[in-house]
Amino acid sequence: MSYAIFRSEGIKTLGELSQKGSHNERTKEKYKSNPNIRMEDSKNNIEIVKCNKYIDKFYEITKEYQKEHLDRMKNMRADRKKSFYDMVNDSKSVVADEMIFTSDLDFFKNMSRQDILDWANETMNFIYEDLDYTKEQVLHAVIHMDEKVPHLHCVVVPLVKKFDKRTGTTKYTISKRSYIKDDVYLSKLQDKYHERLNKKGFKLERGEKHTGVKHLSVGQFKNVVKYYERQAINSKKKIEKQYRKIKESLQNSKKKALTDKVIIDGEIYHILLDFLDMYDKEIQNMVTSRTFFESLNEFTCDYKKLEKKYKNSLIDINYLEDENGKLQEEKTNLFNFINHLLFMLKDFFREILLSNDKKKKEKTIDILKECYDNSLYNSLDLKEISKDTDTEIVIN
């Protein structure tokens, strides 16, 4: 029986979102990281919600959020101002969420293109009706038909309006937790997804819940290595012990060779048979244990090399963090200097606007526009500079 598979993975930065777009839209010429992608079959991929460029669509979905942010930045101190791009990247929240829906090859084996599209459309209904995303929040949805198993990628922007207790106002924010609160709630959603598909005639099993599968710690891993090493040593000891027993029995035997054949005691004969059985079994154990031990030992060596690289990387990271702190301090000082300089230039710009020099006035208006666009001056600054001049209406 095939399983209904649904997983969710947050996208943390706009740079990562752009990379997801390149992958999902198949804009690269070659995919070294995934040789299973058959580029010649990419033309068969089915776009349910189209998207030309992920970043452009993201800005389109969040335009009201951007407007709100820019209005907030107008009254912000210069050293605390941030662009919308930097603000969403620096946030602890995600910028988008990618959901992947699929099953195994048997589920899709006898499906027509229309059957697969029906499955995907019902999956989209799950996104709209059970997850409560609106169609406007879906950035892109595509069925990949150019890999081993068809699957649906759906990228959404979890944009919500929340009440801010601190300011007593409602503000926009991007919050995946507003839609998928935690792993327990995700498990409930997976139940709903499974039930929905089965009601529509897609015969699928619910994946096993709470498997409790965990990775071995480094200490546990080392214990496994030692266990297989001991197994190999114990097998060797058993063989040597039985060998000495047979040798001693043969030496003590009173039977002598009468012909070319050697006559031995029945007891020694059975000891030899037992030895051969035990030898065969223990040799296999030794080979298996030794091979596994050597593989684990090799893996441990590789791990130690990686661990050493990691520690060296931490040193580099600490150094870069120190350098970054210094740069941040320099950046703050520079912002303060620019802010002070712009404050002093207000009177200078005002004098030009009060003068009769038309060319200088036009150039000053362009400069003021640029300062406003880059949030260096706000609307109050422009009013102050242009007050009672013949450019007041044009500037404001």
Number of C-alpha atoms within 10 A of each C-alpha: 9 16 16 22 18 19 12 15 13 16 20 18 19 19 12 13 21 17 12 16 20 14 12 21 21 17 10 10 7 12 14 8 7 9 10 12 18 14 16 8 12 15 11 13 19 18 16 17 14 14 18 11 14 21 16 12 18 22 14 15 18 17 12 12 19 18 12 14 17 17 12 11 18 17 14 14 12 18 14 9 18 16 14 17 12 12 12 19 16 13 13 12 17 21 24 25 21 19 16 18 20 21 17 16 12 11 19 18 10 10 12 10 12 9 13 19 17 13 20 22 13 15 20 22 16 18 19 15 11 14 16 13 19 13 12 10 20 24 26 24 24 21 22 23 20 18 16 12 16 19 22 26 20 23 27 26 25 22 20 16 13 14 11 11 8 6 8 8 10 12 14 17 17 21 21 21 11 14 16 17 11 11 9 11 12 16 17 12 17 19 15 16 23 21 17 17 18 15 9 11 9 16 15 17 16 17 16 7 9 8 7 6 6 6 8 10 9 11 8 11 14 14 12 16 18 14 14 21 19 16 18 21 14 15 20 16 13 14 18 12 10 18 16 11 15 16 11 11 16 14 9 9 12 10 12 10 9 8 7 6 8 9 14 15 13 9 9 16 13 11 16 16 11 12 18 14 10 16 19 12 12 20 15 14 18 21 13 15 21 18 15 16 21 15 13 18 16 12 12 16 12 12 13 12 12 12 12 12 12 12 12 11 12 12 12 12 12 11 12 12 12 12 12 12 12 12 12 12 12 12 13 15 13 13 18 15 12 15 17 12 11 16 13 11 13 17 13 13 19 19 15 20 24 16 12 10 10 11 10 14 19 14 12 17 20 13 13 21 17 13 15 16 11 11 20 19 21 18 13 11 15 20 14 13 22 23 17 13 14 12 16 15 11 8 16 12
